[in-house]
């Protein structure tokens, strides 16, 4: 089935990114021990930097999503608790002849960002406390009021998307007051009648040469559409291709896109926090015309997932994820009936 697209640009993946994309489609589950380690790290960095731990967590999580999206240029150790990556020259200072400097005072002299966060007198780029504290200290430079932090983020990343992302992650961590927000749900009720197959990359009929960047789930008008993840409503409204559509950002920096809806849940608005399984709208056939156009194709949910890679967003095939969420939900449904 033809459909969608939005302001996104689709790129072909270079081969060295294929490994990263495989990890992408199923962001590895994190064991609870790791969450506890992270929480302790964030609380200690919060004390030292004057930021609250939710904010420290948000910076670290944003860094982690960038490290996952760019494993070649941002290599971080498997055992690392922090997701932060700082280049040698940023750490030591551009003009520092010691490119791998770990002396806090010479780093400061050469205006590197490297700091000692662990209190051992050494600024070690590969150490969780030092790396995370160094970035947190940069972000807190302008002050720790919310507006100051947005400026601090801008000064550090020089990227409006990065600022938006960290702020969204802060909202999520503050709202739930925990780090583990990893659950998922299938976007339609399992008891409804629906069908879908893999349609990744098929050509589609409306609006010129575009390939299909998602999975179409066919179902009847009015079937509830649910959020697949914990996230923030980043976009909601009409688009000539997608019709009534809604976009939700999760903590893995994935953008979940639901299109051709007949309408939205009445309470849902931009900036809202949603959880897996929460109803966000209803299946329809909107799109391919002026606002409100319906019925140019059979009703279905177009579901797409995009990964933010810092400057651009890349679509990847959500079909395997959908099958997995469907299977997992079915399993837990069965278990709860016994
Ligand atoms: Zn579609």
py3Dmol code that shows the C-alpha trace and the ligand (Angstrom):
import py3Dmol

protein = """\
ATOM      1  CA  UNK A   1       0.000   0.000   0.000  1.00  0.00           C
ATOM      2  CA  UNK A   2       1.279   3.402  -0.893  1.00  0.00           C
ATOM      3  CA  UNK A   3       1.563   6.110   1.659  1.00  0.00           C
ATOM      4  CA  UNK A   4       3.222   8.513   3.971  1.00  0.00           C
ATOM      5  CA  UNK A   5       6.541  10.223   4.419  1.00  0.00           C
ATOM      6  CA  UNK A   6       7.018  13.583   5.993  1.00  0.00           C
ATOM      7  CA  UNK A   7       9.890  15.951   6.379  1.00  0.00           C
ATOM      8  CA  UNK A   8      12.309  13.045   6.588  1.00  0.00           C
ATOM      9  CA  UNK A   9      15.071  12.370   4.168  1.00  0.00           C
ATOM     10  CA  UNK A  10      15.876   8.776   3.388  1.00  0.00           C
ATOM     11  CA  UNK A  11      19.474   7.797   2.834  1.00  0.00           C
ATOM     12  CA  UNK A  12      20.940   4.528   1.749  1.00  0.00           C
ATOM     13  CA  UNK A  13      22.943   2.951   4.496  1.00  0.00           C
ATOM     14  CA  UNK A  14      26.679   2.698   4.021  1.00  0.00           C
ATOM     15  CA  UNK A  15      27.884  -0.830   4.750  1.00  0.00           C
ATOM     16  CA  UNK A  16      29.812   0.041   7.893  1.00  0.00           C
ATOM     17  CA  UNK A  17      26.555   1.128   9.448  1.00  0.00           C
ATOM     18  CA  UNK A  18      24.704  -2.116   8.911  1.00  0.00           C
ATOM     19  CA  UNK A  19      25.955  -3.576  12.178  1.00  0.00           C
ATOM     20  CA  UNK A  20      24.754  -0.522  14.013  1.00  0.00           C
ATOM     21  CA  UNK A  21      21.372  -0.765  12.373  1.00  0.00           C
ATOM     22  CA  UNK A  22      20.982  -4.380  13.411  1.00  0.00           C
ATOM     23  CA  UNK A  23      21.595  -3.393  17.008  1.00  0.00           C
ATOM     24  CA  UNK A  24      19.146  -0.612  16.393  1.00  0.00           C
ATOM     25  CA  UNK A  25      16.119  -2.680  15.613  1.00  0.00           C
ATOM     26  CA  UNK A  26      16.308  -4.312  18.987  1.00  0.00           C
ATOM     27  CA  UNK A  27      18.113  -1.972  21.329  1.00  0.00           C
ATOM     28  CA  UNK A  28      19.669  -4.470  23.647  1.00  0.00           C
ATOM     29  CA  UNK A  29      17.812  -4.952  26.864  1.00  0.00           C
ATOM     30  CA  UNK A  30      19.689  -3.612  29.832  1.00  0.00           C
ATOM     31  CA  UNK A  31      19.790  -5.681  32.980  1.00  0.00           C
ATOM     32  CA  UNK A  32      18.573  -4.147  36.221  1.00  0.00           C
ATOM     33  CA  UNK A  33      22.071  -4.202  37.721  1.00  0.00           C
ATOM     34  CA  UNK A  34      23.179  -1.817  34.995  1.00  0.00           C
ATOM     35  CA  UNK A  35      20.302   0.565  35.752  1.00  0.00           C
ATOM     36  CA  UNK A  36      21.361   0.598  39.402  1.00  0.00           C
ATOM     37  CA  UNK A  37      24.957   1.378  38.444  1.00  0.00           C
ATOM     38  CA  UNK A  38      23.789   4.189  36.191  1.00  0.00           C
ATOM     39  CA  UNK A  39      21.534   5.620  38.877  1.00  0.00           C
ATOM     40  CA  UNK A  40      24.423   5.742  41.360  1.00  0.00           C
ATOM     41  CA  UNK A  41      26.677   7.359  38.782  1.00  0.00           C
ATOM     42  CA  UNK A  42      24.032   9.996  37.919  1.00  0.00           C
ATOM     43  CA  UNK A  43      23.422  10.839  41.562  1.00  0.00           C
ATOM     44  CA  UNK A  44      27.111  11.323  42.226  1.00  0.00           C
ATOM     45  CA  UNK A  45      27.584  13.475  39.108  1.00  0.00           C
ATOM     46  CA  UNK A  46      24.439  15.431  40.040  1.00  0.00           C
ATOM     47  CA  UNK A  47      25.981  16.312  43.397  1.00  0.00           C
ATOM     48  CA  UNK A  48      29.221  17.446  41.783  1.00  0.00           C
ATOM     49  CA  UNK A  49      27.703  19.367  38.861  1.00  0.00           C
ATOM     50  CA  UNK A  50      24.674  20.945  40.530  1.00  0.00           C
ATOM     51  CA  UNK A  51      22.318  19.414  37.959  1.00  0.00           C
ATOM     52  CA  UNK A  52      19.515  17.146  39.091  1.00  0.00           C
ATOM     53  CA  UNK A  53      20.039  13.456  38.375  1.00  0.00           C
ATOM     54  CA  UNK A  54      17.243  13.364  35.782  1.00  0.00           C
ATOM     55  CA  UNK A  55      19.165  15.936  33.809  1.00  0.00           C
ATOM     56  CA  UNK A  56      22.452  14.092  34.135  1.00  0.00           C
ATOM     57  CA  UNK A  57      20.643  10.906  33.057  1.00  0.00           C
ATOM     58  CA  UNK A  58      19.169  12.688  30.027  1.00  0.00           C
ATOM     59  CA  UNK A  59      22.566  13.954  28.868  1.00  0.00           C
ATOM     60  CA  UNK A  60      24.071  10.522  29.320  1.00  0.00           C
ATOM     61  CA  UNK A  61      21.211   8.816  27.478  1.00  0.00           C
ATOM     62  CA  UNK A  62      21.459  11.238  24.566  1.00  0.00           C
ATOM     63  CA  UNK A  63      25.188  10.545  24.384  1.00  0.00           C
ATOM     64  CA  UNK A  64      24.480   6.807  24.486  1.00  0.00           C
ATOM     65  CA  UNK A  65      22.065   7.012  21.554  1.00  0.00           C
ATOM     66  CA  UNK A  66      24.699   8.894  19.553  1.00  0.00           C
ATOM     67  CA  UNK A  67      27.346   6.319  20.452  1.00  0.00           C
ATOM     68  CA  UNK A  68      24.999   3.549  19.310  1.00  0.00           C
ATOM     69  CA  UNK A  69      24.271   5.326  16.061  1.00  0.00           C
ATOM     70  CA  UNK A  70      27.972   5.917  15.366  1.00  0.00           C
ATOM     71  CA  UNK A  71      29.872   2.921  16.761  1.00  0.00           C
ATOM     72  CA  UNK A  72      32.868   3.507  14.463  1.00  0.00           C
ATOM     73  CA  UNK A  73      33.499   7.122  15.405  1.00  0.00           C
ATOM     74  CA  UNK A  74      32.254   6.954  18.993  1.00  0.00           C
ATOM     75  CA  UNK A  75      33.599   3.649  20.303  1.00  0.00           C
ATOM     76  CA  UNK A  76      32.632   3.082  23.924  1.00  0.00           C
ATOM     77  CA  UNK A  77      33.420   0.005  25.956  1.00  0.00           C
ATOM     78  CA  UNK A  78      30.813  -2.746  26.399  1.00  0.00           C
ATOM     79  CA  UNK A  79      31.157  -2.412  30.179  1.00  0.00           C
ATOM     80  CA  UNK A  80      30.905   1.359  30.240  1.00  0.00           C
ATOM     81  CA  UNK A  81      28.214   2.632  32.573  1.00  0.00           C
ATOM     82  CA  UNK A  82      28.116   6.033  30.896  1.00  0.00           C
ATOM     83  CA  UNK A  83      27.248   6.523  27.218  1.00  0.00           C
ATOM     84  CA  UNK A  84      29.394   9.658  26.903  1.00  0.00           C
ATOM     85  CA  UNK A  85      32.018   9.898  24.212  1.00  0.00           C
ATOM     86  CA  UNK A  86      34.449  12.820  24.008  1.00  0.00           C
ATOM     87  CA  UNK A  87      37.136  13.046  21.315  1.00  0.00           C
ATOM     88  CA  UNK A  88      40.788  13.309  22.360  1.00  0.00           C
ATOM     89  CA  UNK A  89      41.107  16.846  21.057  1.00  0.00           C
ATOM     90  CA  UNK A  90      37.938  18.034  22.803  1.00  0.00           C
ATOM     91  CA  UNK A  91      39.119  16.367  25.978  1.00  0.00           C
ATOM     92  CA  UNK A  92      42.725  17.557  25.993  1.00  0.00           C
ATOM     93  CA  UNK A  93      42.309  20.808  24.090  1.00  0.00           C
ATOM     94  CA  UNK A  94      42.986  21.430  20.397  1.00  0.00           C
ATOM     95  CA  UNK A  95      46.509  22.774  20.822  1.00  0.00           C
ATOM     96  CA  UNK A  96      47.565  20.409  23.569  1.00  0.00           C
ATOM     97  CA  UNK A  97      50.687  18.511  22.401  1.00  0.00           C
ATOM     98  CA  UNK A  98      49.689  15.736  24.810  1.00  0.00           C
ATOM     99  CA  UNK A  99      46.734  14.404  22.805  1.00  0.00           C
ATOM    100  CA  UNK A 100      45.801  11.921  25.490  1.00  0.00           C
ATOM    101  CA  UNK A 101      46.264  14.277  28.408  1.00  0.00           C
ATOM    102  CA  UNK A 102      44.852  13.282  31.792  1.00  0.00           C
ATOM    103  CA  UNK A 103      46.320  16.057  33.881  1.00  0.00           C
ATOM    104  CA  UNK A 104      43.423  18.360  34.861  1.00  0.00           C
ATOM    105  CA  UNK A 105      45.555  21.506  35.084  1.00  0.00           C
ATOM    106  CA  UNK A 106      47.306  21.159  31.713  1.00  0.00           C
ATOM    107  CA  UNK A 107      43.957  20.223  30.133  1.00  0.00           C
ATOM    108  CA  UNK A 108      42.484  23.393  31.617  1.00  0.00           C
ATOM    109  CA  UNK A 109      45.435  25.379  30.291  1.00  0.00           C
ATOM    110  CA  UNK A 110      44.780  24.128  26.759  1.00  0.00           C
ATOM    111  CA  UNK A 111      41.044  24.647  27.199  1.00  0.00           C
ATOM    112  CA  UNK A 112      40.108  21.024  26.959  1.00  0.00           C
ATOM    113  CA  UNK A 113      36.876  19.930  28.613  1.00  0.00           C
ATOM    114  CA  UNK A 114      38.403  16.981  30.494  1.00  0.00           C
ATOM    115  CA  UNK A 115      37.801  17.087  34.245  1.00  0.00           C
ATOM    116  CA  UNK A 116      38.319  14.800  37.161  1.00  0.00           C
ATOM    117  CA  UNK A 117      34.879  13.611  38.275  1.00  0.00           C
ATOM    118  CA  UNK A 118      36.005  10.751  40.482  1.00  0.00           C
ATOM    119  CA  UNK A 119      38.271  12.715  42.809  1.00  0.00           C
ATOM    120  CA  UNK A 120      41.490  10.805  42.126  1.00  0.00           C
ATOM    121  CA  UNK A 121      43.249  13.828  40.631  1.00  0.00           C
ATOM    122  CA  UNK A 122      43.272  12.292  37.136  1.00  0.00           C
ATOM    123  CA  UNK A 123      41.024  13.309  34.230  1.00  0.00           C
ATOM    124  CA  UNK A 124      40.614   9.999  32.416  1.00  0.00           C
ATOM    125  CA  UNK A 125      38.610  10.203  29.195  1.00  0.00           C
ATOM    126  CA  UNK A 126      37.729   6.493  29.459  1.00  0.00           C
ATOM    127  CA  UNK A 127      36.419   6.666  33.002  1.00  0.00           C
ATOM    128  CA  UNK A 128      32.648   6.939  33.481  1.00  0.00           C
ATOM    129  CA  UNK A 129      32.768   9.524  36.282  1.00  0.00           C
ATOM    130  CA  UNK A 130      35.302  11.707  34.524  1.00  0.00           C
ATOM    131  CA  UNK A 131      33.669  11.613  31.097  1.00  0.00           C
ATOM    132  CA  UNK A 132      30.134  12.254  32.330  1.00  0.00           C
ATOM    133  CA  UNK A 133      31.176  14.914  34.831  1.00  0.00           C
ATOM    134  CA  UNK A 134      33.153  16.742  32.136  1.00  0.00           C
ATOM    135  CA  UNK A 135      30.131  16.969  29.821  1.00  0.00           C
ATOM    136  CA  UNK A 136      27.743  17.814  32.691  1.00  0.00           C
ATOM    137  CA  UNK A 137      30.091  20.590  33.832  1.00  0.00           C
ATOM    138  CA  UNK A 138      30.133  22.041  30.304  1.00  0.00           C
ATOM    139  CA  UNK A 139      26.339  22.010  30.128  1.00  0.00           C
ATOM    140  CA  UNK A 140      26.035  23.571  33.609  1.00  0.00           C
ATOM    141  CA  UNK A 141      28.470  26.372  32.726  1.00  0.00           C
ATOM    142  CA  UNK A 142      25.695  28.899  32.068  1.00  0.00           C
ATOM    143  CA  UNK A 143      23.879  28.066  35.284  1.00  0.00           C
ATOM    144  CA  UNK A 144      21.430  25.389  36.303  1.00  0.00           C
ATOM    145  CA  UNK A 145      18.086  27.124  35.714  1.00  0.00           C
ATOM    146  CA  UNK A 146      16.107  25.444  32.900  1.00  0.00           C
ATOM    147  CA  UNK A 147      16.812  28.222  30.353  1.00  0.00           C
ATOM    148  CA  UNK A 148      20.489  28.300  31.271  1.00  0.00           C
ATOM    149  CA  UNK A 149      20.694  24.564  30.739  1.00  0.00           C
ATOM    150  CA  UNK A 150      19.156  24.860  27.274  1.00  0.00           C
ATOM    151  CA  UNK A 151      21.839  27.436  26.467  1.00  0.00           C
ATOM    152  CA  UNK A 152      24.505  25.221  28.006  1.00  0.00           C
ATOM    153  CA  UNK A 153      23.345  22.325  25.830  1.00  0.00           C
ATOM    154  CA  UNK A 154      23.405  24.506  22.755  1.00  0.00           C
ATOM    155  CA  UNK A 155      26.918  25.733  23.567  1.00  0.00           C
ATOM    156  CA  UNK A 156      28.106  22.172  23.941  1.00  0.00           C
ATOM    157  CA  UNK A 157      26.370  20.503  21.007  1.00  0.00           C
ATOM    158  CA  UNK A 158      25.721  23.393  18.606  1.00  0.00           C
ATOM    159  CA  UNK A 159      22.742  21.395  17.421  1.00  0.00           C
ATOM    160  CA  UNK A 160      19.102  22.268  18.118  1.00  0.00           C
ATOM    161  CA  UNK A 161      18.067  18.630  17.771  1.00  0.00           C
ATOM    162  CA  UNK A 162      20.459  17.663  20.556  1.00  0.00           C
ATOM    163  CA  UNK A 163      18.996  20.340  22.817  1.00  0.00           C
ATOM    164  CA  UNK A 164      15.441  19.194  22.060  1.00  0.00           C
ATOM    165  CA  UNK A 165      16.368  15.557  22.625  1.00  0.00           C
ATOM    166  CA  UNK A 166      18.003  16.067  26.014  1.00  0.00           C
ATOM    167  CA  UNK A 167      15.036  18.196  27.140  1.00  0.00           C
ATOM    168  CA  UNK A 168      12.607  15.446  26.039  1.00  0.00           C
ATOM    169  CA  UNK A 169      14.608  12.820  27.903  1.00  0.00           C
ATOM    170  CA  UNK A 170      14.607  15.029  31.016  1.00  0.00           C
ATOM    171  CA  UNK A 171      10.803  15.199  30.834  1.00  0.00           C
ATOM    172  CA  UNK A 172      10.549  11.431  30.608  1.00  0.00           C
ATOM    173  CA  UNK A 173      12.907  10.760  33.497  1.00  0.00           C
ATOM    174  CA  UNK A 174      11.221  13.383  35.669  1.00  0.00           C
ATOM    175  CA  UNK A 175       7.742  12.108  34.883  1.00  0.00           C
ATOM    176  CA  UNK A 176       8.451   8.476  35.697  1.00  0.00           C
ATOM    177  CA  UNK A 177      11.312   9.126  38.132  1.00  0.00           C
ATOM    178  CA  UNK A 178      13.130   6.000  36.993  1.00  0.00           C
ATOM    179  CA  UNK A 179      15.644   4.956  34.342  1.00  0.00           C
ATOM    180  CA  UNK A 180      14.084   1.770  33.043  1.00  0.00           C
ATOM    181  CA  UNK A 181      11.463   2.845  30.504  1.00  0.00           C
ATOM    182  CA  UNK A 182      12.033  -0.025  28.122  1.00  0.00           C
ATOM    183  CA  UNK A 183       8.635  -1.740  27.726  1.00  0.00           C
ATOM    184  CA  UNK A 184       6.895  -1.920  24.347  1.00  0.00           C
ATOM    185  CA  UNK A 185       3.411  -2.685  23.035  1.00  0.00           C
ATOM    186  CA  UNK A 186       1.932  -3.668  19.693  1.00  0.00           C
ATOM    187  CA  UNK A 187       0.170  -0.617  18.195  1.00  0.00           C
ATOM    188  CA  UNK A 188      -3.243  -2.255  17.698  1.00  0.00           C
ATOM    189  CA  UNK A 189      -5.336  -4.302  20.137  1.00  0.00           C
ATOM    190  CA  UNK A 190      -4.437  -7.956  19.536  1.00  0.00           C
ATOM    191  CA  UNK A 191      -8.114  -8.884  19.671  1.00  0.00           C
ATOM    192  CA  UNK A 192      -8.949  -6.559  16.766  1.00  0.00           C
ATOM    193  CA  UNK A 193      -8.888  -7.791  13.176  1.00  0.00           C
ATOM    194  CA  UNK A 194      -5.720  -6.669  11.453  1.00  0.00           C
ATOM    195  CA  UNK A 195      -3.103  -7.886   9.017  1.00  0.00           C
ATOM    196  CA  UNK A 196       0.339  -6.797   7.952  1.00  0.00           C
ATOM    197  CA  UNK A 197       3.356  -7.994   6.056  1.00  0.00           C
ATOM    198  CA  UNK A 198       6.795  -6.678   5.300  1.00  0.00           C
ATOM    199  CA  UNK A 199       6.550  -3.881   2.744  1.00  0.00           C
ATOM    200  CA  UNK A 200       9.865  -2.161   3.359  1.00  0.00           C
ATOM    201  CA  UNK A 201      11.145  -0.285   0.330  1.00  0.00           C
ATOM    202  CA  UNK A 202       8.123  -0.934  -1.921  1.00  0.00           C
ATOM    203  CA  UNK A 203       7.411   1.931  -4.244  1.00  0.00           C
ATOM    204  CA  UNK A 204       4.295   3.908  -3.593  1.00  0.00           C
ATOM    205  CA  UNK A 205       1.810   5.698  -5.693  1.00  0.00           C
ATOM    206  CA  UNK A 206       1.277   9.232  -4.532  1.00  0.00           C
ATOM    207  CA  UNK A 207       3.603  12.216  -4.533  1.00  0.00           C
ATOM    208  CA  UNK A 208       6.311  11.066  -6.913  1.00  0.00           C
ATOM    209  CA  UNK A 209       9.213   8.718  -6.385  1.00  0.00           C
ATOM    210  CA  UNK A 210       9.293   7.709  -2.761  1.00  0.00           C
ATOM    211  CA  UNK A 211       9.911   4.340  -1.278  1.00  0.00           C
ATOM    212  CA  UNK A 212       7.816   2.920   1.495  1.00  0.00           C
ATOM    213  CA  UNK A 213       9.459   3.645   4.859  1.00  0.00           C
ATOM    214  CA  UNK A 214       7.336   1.654   7.200  1.00  0.00           C
ATOM    215  CA  UNK A 215       4.817  -1.104   7.720  1.00  0.00           C
ATOM    216  CA  UNK A 216       1.139  -0.852   6.863  1.00  0.00           C
ATOM    217  CA  UNK A 217      -1.183  -2.576   9.295  1.00  0.00           C
ATOM    218  CA  UNK A 218      -4.595  -3.002   7.729  1.00  0.00           C
ATOM    219  CA  UNK A 219      -7.546  -2.766  10.093  1.00  0.00           C
ATOM    220  CA  UNK A 220     -11.013  -1.261  10.227  1.00  0.00           C
ATOM    221  CA  UNK A 221     -11.869   2.388  10.759  1.00  0.00           C
ATOM    222  CA  UNK A 222     -11.873   3.356  14.403  1.00  0.00           C
ATOM    223  CA  UNK A 223      -9.663   0.578  15.753  1.00  0.00           C
ATOM    224  CA  UNK A 224      -7.607   2.169  18.576  1.00  0.00           C
ATOM    225  CA  UNK A 225      -3.969   2.945  17.817  1.00  0.00           C
ATOM    226  CA  UNK A 226      -1.644   2.656  20.802  1.00  0.00           C
ATOM    227  CA  UNK A 227       1.787   3.976  21.575  1.00  0.00           C
ATOM    228  CA  UNK A 228       4.417   1.269  21.139  1.00  0.00           C
ATOM    229  CA  UNK A 229       6.775   2.833  23.687  1.00  0.00           C
ATOM    230  CA  UNK A 230       7.377   5.239  26.523  1.00  0.00           C
ATOM    231  CA  UNK A 231       7.876   8.597  24.906  1.00  0.00           C
ATOM    232  CA  UNK A 232       7.067  12.249  24.311  1.00  0.00           C
ATOM    233  CA  UNK A 233       4.595  13.446  21.688  1.00  0.00           C
ATOM    234  CA  UNK A 234       6.885  15.403  19.376  1.00  0.00           C
ATOM    235  CA  UNK A 235       4.525  16.092  16.508  1.00  0.00           C
ATOM    236  CA  UNK A 236       0.786  15.928  15.883  1.00  0.00           C
ATOM    237  CA  UNK A 237      -1.302  17.231  13.021  1.00  0.00           C
ATOM    238  CA  UNK A 238      -2.017  17.053   9.306  1.00  0.00           C
ATOM    239  CA  UNK A 239       0.366  16.307   6.494  1.00  0.00           C
ATOM    240  CA  UNK A 240      -0.637  15.862   2.830  1.00  0.00           C
ATOM    241  CA  UNK A 241       1.051  12.436   2.676  1.00  0.00           C
ATOM    242  CA  UNK A 242       0.450  11.040   6.129  1.00  0.00           C
ATOM    243  CA  UNK A 243      -2.937  12.624   6.822  1.00  0.00           C
ATOM    244  CA  UNK A 244      -3.608  12.903  10.537  1.00  0.00           C
ATOM    245  CA  UNK A 245      -0.417  11.686  12.054  1.00  0.00           C
ATOM    246  CA  UNK A 246       1.424  11.688  15.307  1.00  0.00           C
ATOM    247  CA  UNK A 247       5.117  11.287  16.139  1.00  0.00           C
ATOM    248  CA  UNK A 248       6.483  10.018  19.430  1.00  0.00           C
ATOM    249  CA  UNK A 249      10.111  10.161  20.570  1.00  0.00           C
ATOM    250  CA  UNK A 250      11.448   7.454  22.861  1.00  0.00           C
ATOM    251  CA  UNK A 251      14.544   7.227  25.042  1.00  0.00           C
ATOM    252  CA  UNK A 252      16.448   5.264  22.403  1.00  0.00           C
ATOM    253  CA  UNK A 253      16.122   8.366  20.253  1.00  0.00           C
ATOM    254  CA  UNK A 254      13.746   6.549  17.944  1.00  0.00           C
ATOM    255  CA  UNK A 255      10.894   8.485  16.402  1.00  0.00           C
ATOM    256  CA  UNK A 256       7.716   6.437  16.102  1.00  0.00           C
ATOM    257  CA  UNK A 257       5.438   7.669  13.364  1.00  0.00           C
ATOM    258  CA  UNK A 258       1.736   6.767  13.108  1.00  0.00           C
ATOM    259  CA  UNK A 259      -0.088   7.952  10.001  1.00  0.00           C
ATOM    260  CA  UNK A 260      -3.472   7.972   8.169  1.00  0.00           C
ATOM    261  CA  UNK A 261      -5.399   8.147  11.449  1.00  0.00           C
ATOM    262  CA  UNK A 262      -9.119   8.964  11.422  1.00  0.00           C
ATOM    263  CA  UNK A 263      -8.480  11.067  14.507  1.00  0.00           C
ATOM    264  CA  UNK A 264      -6.513  11.418  17.723  1.00  0.00           C
ATOM    265  CA  UNK A 265      -7.317  10.556  21.271  1.00  0.00           C
ATOM    266  CA  UNK A 266      -9.006  13.718  22.619  1.00  0.00           C
ATOM    267  CA  UNK A 267      -6.614  14.201  25.498  1.00  0.00           C
ATOM    268  CA  UNK A 268      -3.354  13.775  23.553  1.00  0.00           C
ATOM    269  CA  UNK A 269      -1.406  16.944  22.845  1.00  0.00           C
ATOM    270  CA  UNK A 270       2.095  17.978  21.849  1.00  0.00           C
ATOM    271  CA  UNK A 271       4.644  17.474  24.604  1.00  0.00           C
ATOM    272  CA  UNK A 272       2.552  14.846  26.401  1.00  0.00           C
ATOM    273  CA  UNK A 273       4.216  11.830  27.927  1.00  0.00           C
ATOM    274  CA  UNK A 274       2.813   8.485  26.802  1.00  0.00           C
ATOM    275  CA  UNK A 275       3.365   4.893  27.844  1.00  0.00           C
ATOM    276  CA  UNK A 276       3.274   1.639  25.888  1.00  0.00           C
ATOM    277  CA  UNK A 277      -0.309   0.603  25.125  1.00  0.00           C
ATOM    278  CA  UNK A 278      -1.769   4.067  25.692  1.00  0.00           C
ATOM    279  CA  UNK A 279      -4.379   4.965  23.051  1.00  0.00           C
ATOM    280  CA  UNK A 280      -3.198   7.888  20.913  1.00  0.00           C
ATOM    281  CA  UNK A 281      -5.610   7.761  17.969  1.00  0.00           C
ATOM    282  CA  UNK A 282      -7.740   5.612  15.671  1.00  0.00           C
ATOM    283  CA  UNK A 283      -7.179   3.796  12.386  1.00  0.00           C
ATOM    284  CA  UNK A 284      -8.359   5.677   9.321  1.00  0.00           C
ATOM    285  CA  UNK A 285      -7.535   6.467   5.702  1.00  0.00           C
ATOM    286  CA  UNK A 286      -6.628  10.121   5.951  1.00  0.00           C
ATOM    287  CA  UNK A 287      -4.110  11.732   3.640  1.00  0.00           C
ATOM    288  CA  UNK A 288      -3.242  12.192  -0.039  1.00  0.00           C
ATOM    289  CA  UNK A 289      -4.975  15.521  -0.275  1.00  0.00           C
ATOM    290  CA  UNK A 290      -6.226  18.600   1.517  1.00  0.00           C
ATOM    291  CA  UNK A 291      -6.686  18.520   5.288  1.00  0.00           C
ATOM    292  CA  UNK A 292      -9.413  16.059   6.172  1.00  0.00           C
ATOM    293  CA  UNK A 293      -9.163  13.972   2.985  1.00  0.00           C
ATOM    294  CA  UNK A 294     -10.160  10.368   3.701  1.00  0.00           C
ATOM    295  CA  UNK A 295     -10.885   7.256   1.705  1.00  0.00           C
ATOM    296  CA  UNK A 296      -8.321   7.405  -1.096  1.00  0.00           C
ATOM    297  CA  UNK A 297      -7.105   3.975   0.012  1.00  0.00           C
ATOM    298  CA  UNK A 298      -8.268   1.266   2.422  1.00  0.00           C
ATOM    299  CA  UNK A 299      -8.010   2.121   6.126  1.00  0.00           C
ATOM    300  CA  UNK A 300      -4.704   1.149   7.714  1.00  0.00           C
ATOM    301  CA  UNK A 301      -2.117   2.311  10.193  1.00  0.00           C
ATOM    302  CA  UNK A 302       1.155   3.302   8.626  1.00  0.00           C
ATOM    303  CA  UNK A 303       3.832   2.757  11.242  1.00  0.00           C
ATOM    304  CA  UNK A 304       7.369   4.002  10.715  1.00  0.00           C
ATOM    305  CA  UNK A 305      10.446   4.197  12.929  1.00  0.00           C
ATOM    306  CA  UNK A 306      13.299   6.627  12.438  1.00  0.00           C
ATOM    307  CA  UNK A 307      16.600   6.809  14.245  1.00  0.00           C
ATOM    308  CA  UNK A 308      18.023  10.213  15.077  1.00  0.00           C
ATOM    309  CA  UNK A 309      21.707  10.103  14.192  1.00  0.00           C
ATOM    310  CA  UNK A 310      22.462  13.632  15.336  1.00  0.00           C
ATOM    311  CA  UNK A 311      22.016  15.661  12.181  1.00  0.00           C
ATOM    312  CA  UNK A 312      19.731  13.475  10.111  1.00  0.00           C
ATOM    313  CA  UNK A 313      17.080  10.911  10.757  1.00  0.00           C
ATOM    314  CA  UNK A 314      17.152   7.471   9.115  1.00  0.00           C
ATOM    315  CA  UNK A 315      14.236   5.181   8.614  1.00  0.00           C
ATOM    316  CA  UNK A 316      14.571   1.498   9.340  1.00  0.00           C
ATOM    317  CA  UNK A 317      12.247  -1.416   8.799  1.00  0.00           C
ATOM    318  CA  UNK A 318       9.881  -1.715  11.783  1.00  0.00           C
ATOM    319  CA  UNK A 319       8.443  -5.045  10.610  1.00  0.00           C
ATOM    320  CA  UNK A 320      10.647  -7.307  12.800  1.00  0.00           C
ATOM    321  CA  UNK A 321       9.914  -5.113  15.823  1.00  0.00           C
ATOM    322  CA  UNK A 322       6.176  -5.290  15.203  1.00  0.00           C
ATOM    323  CA  UNK A 323       6.279  -9.088  14.959  1.00  0.00           C
ATOM    324  CA  UNK A 324       8.296  -9.259  18.160  1.00  0.00           C
ATOM    325  CA  UNK A 325       5.987  -6.951  20.117  1.00  0.00           C
ATOM    326  CA  UNK A 326       2.975  -8.853  18.848  1.00  0.00           C
ATOM    327  CA  UNK A 327       4.516 -12.164  19.972  1.00  0.00           C
ATOM    328  CA  UNK A 328       5.565 -10.817  23.368  1.00  0.00           C
ATOM    329  CA  UNK A 329       2.158  -9.310  24.057  1.00  0.00           C
ATOM    330  CA  UNK A 330       0.416 -12.513  23.030  1.00  0.00           C
ATOM    331  CA  UNK A 331       2.641 -14.469  25.380  1.00  0.00           C
ATOM    332  CA  UNK A 332       1.948 -12.211  28.358  1.00  0.00           C
ATOM    333  CA  UNK A 333      -1.785 -12.235  27.565  1.00  0.00           C
ATOM    334  CA  UNK A 334      -1.782 -16.034  27.636  1.00  0.00           C
ATOM    335  CA  UNK A 335       0.247 -16.102  30.832  1.00  0.00           C
ATOM    336  CA  UNK A 336      -2.174 -13.747  32.588  1.00  0.00           C
ATOM    337  CA  UNK A 337      -5.142 -15.976  31.691  1.00  0.00           C
ATOM    338  CA  UNK A 338      -3.672 -18.991  33.434  1.00  0.00           C
TER     339      UNK A 338
END
"""
ligand_1 = """\
1
ZN
Zn 2.463 2.854 4.692
"""
view = py3Dmol.view(width=600, height=400)
view.addModel(protein, "pdb")
view.setStyle({"model": 0}, {"cartoon": {"style": "trace"}})
view.addModel(ligand_1, "xyz")
view.setStyle({"model": 1}, {"stick": {}})
view.zoomTo()
view.show()
